[in-house]
Amino acid sequence: MSQNGAIPRHERVLTVDTMNPNVKKVEYAVRGPIVQRAVQIEKELKEGVKKPFEEVIKANIGDAHAMGQRPITFFRQVMALCAYPKLLDDNKFPEDVKNRARRILQACGGNSIGAYTTSQGIDCVRQDIANFIKRRDGGVPSDSDNIYLTTGASDGIATVLKLLTAGEGRTRTGVMISIPQYPLYSAAIAELGAVQVNYYLNEEKCWSLDISELERSLKAAREYCNPRVLCIINPGNPTGQVQSKQCIEDVIRFVAKENLFLMADEVYQDNVYAEGCEFHSFKKLLFEMGPEYSNKVELVSFHSTSKCYMGECGFRGGYMEVINMDPDVKAQLIKLVSVRLCPPAPGQALMDLVVNPPQQGEPSYNTFIKERTDVLRDLAEKAKLTEEILNTVPGISCNPVQGAMYSFPRIDLPERAIKEAEARSQAPDMFYCMTLLEETGICLVPGSGFGQKDGTYHFRMTILPPTDKLKILLNKLKEFHEKFTKQYS
Ligand SMILES: Cc1ncc(COP(=O)(O)O)c(C=O)c1O
């Protein structure tokens, strides 16, 4: 013991030298050093420190409510009644809200949302999800036995990757992920000690996915690991693209031919804005392609309460649907999720409302439709605005934001700025984003946190700030880019 009672570092059982090395490899740029600095700057502003700006504008994370989006009334009314059932006697709440709260409560142990649920998720919620999928996919059947509620999509993705990770050295599981990627994937792969296998999206063709690139990536990976999984995010994060029907069918043919497990991250399925773009679920197309594929391809698709028009990230609700999974593996999956007892019951209840919203003729229907339409229309406008303003800046090029909640513009950085970043041991786009934050208060995430082709630089920004703030942000960004380019040219 030292004099002040603290254990000296060398005596501790757990130190950074003795801890799980896989955890040290985990990185998550979305909440990385830029965001930590942004929080510090906010504190400094509150303490009266003078800055060239009055507030920090955060466009680093896809958290709609944190950016001012209002919750959907029906969802919160039902959740309020579930949390505090005495409100069922209050005549301020419409009858359909009360009926839905009663139905959820009746499905909970002791009629309380505070009880553990079954590990796979509440039965009637899984049934509602299966009905939703069938409706969404034009009648393709869905079995509630294949539905697992999750603690947000993150939990489901990490759990499935855990099932898939095996082998040592050259037989270690390789996980194919898009570059740029959402860093949950690289983080989960690092934590599990699996092998990250990159395939690049085609920036020149609006971040589309070329099968020839998948073939290249797979062939190269087979030299050093055992690639067994292909992960696709559609609509995409951070790139905002919506993959075409043709592309998804080609991916299904590719995984069938190469014997790969397919993980489809479809959390942005309602966030499609661009004309001519449409969301096609992997499940639907798989079944439309006939039994040759639908009896063979092992697919898991993920959805969440966090995105779309709901943006209810904090409830940690989500589900996954597993198709063609070996029954013995399903038993192992049930065992694995049982260890965690259950996903949060309020998250499950909210997921139920998302898949089973008010119906025409019910008292809450009109308000619900109006609120949902308003949010999606706003996002579509902001997607267009972002692309338009960014493309007026010399040295920034931005693909159309077809869907999801992000743009991932490419930035030209002068040679001297790159040298300056190197001198500071920073990635050039990290240096750019850090300088932007210090000078303007705008908080973005450098492209290097998502992966990008060598020699190219990007940043990711969300389109979530309210329109007036987004305009300020984009114009400040424009000014900054011009100044930064001049300064380092
Ligand atoms: C593509 C993608 N998948 C999964 C997630 C995680 O979502 P959840 O909040 O449901 O865990 C996100 C969150 O931003 C995401 O962008």
The ligand as a MOL file (V3000), in Angstrom:
LIG
                    3D

  0  0  0     0  0            999 V3000
M  V30 BEGIN CTAB
M  V30 COUNTS 16 16 0 0 0
M  V30 BEGIN ATOM
M  V30 1 C -25.8100 0.1270 -39.0770 0
M  V30 2 C -26.0890 0.1090 -37.6190 0
M  V30 3 N -26.2980 -1.0690 -37.0150 0
M  V30 4 C -26.5540 -1.1320 -35.7060 0
M  V30 5 C -26.6060 -0.0020 -34.9290 0
M  V30 6 C -26.8680 -0.1310 -33.4570 0
M  V30 7 O -28.1760 0.1430 -33.1720 0
M  V30 8 P -28.8390 -0.1450 -31.7560 0
M  V30 9 O -29.0450 1.1550 -31.1060 0
M  V30 10 O -30.1210 -0.8330 -32.1210 0
M  V30 11 O -27.9350 -1.0550 -30.9980 0
M  V30 12 C -26.3960 1.2440 -35.5050 0
M  V30 13 C -26.4010 2.4680 -34.6870 0
M  V30 14 O -26.0900 3.5390 -35.1150 0
M  V30 15 C -26.1380 1.2980 -36.8820 0
M  V30 16 O -25.9140 2.4630 -37.5020 0
M  V30 END ATOM
M  V30 BEGIN BOND
M  V30 1 1 1 2
M  V30 2 1 2 3
M  V30 3 2 2 15
M  V30 4 2 3 4
M  V30 5 1 4 5
M  V30 6 1 5 6
M  V30 7 2 5 12
M  V30 8 1 6 7
M  V30 9 1 7 8
M  V30 10 2 8 9
M  V30 11 1 8 10
M  V30 12 1 8 11
M  V30 13 1 12 13
M  V30 14 1 12 15
M  V30 15 2 13 14
M  V30 16 1 15 16
M  V30 END BOND
M  V30 END CTAB
M  END
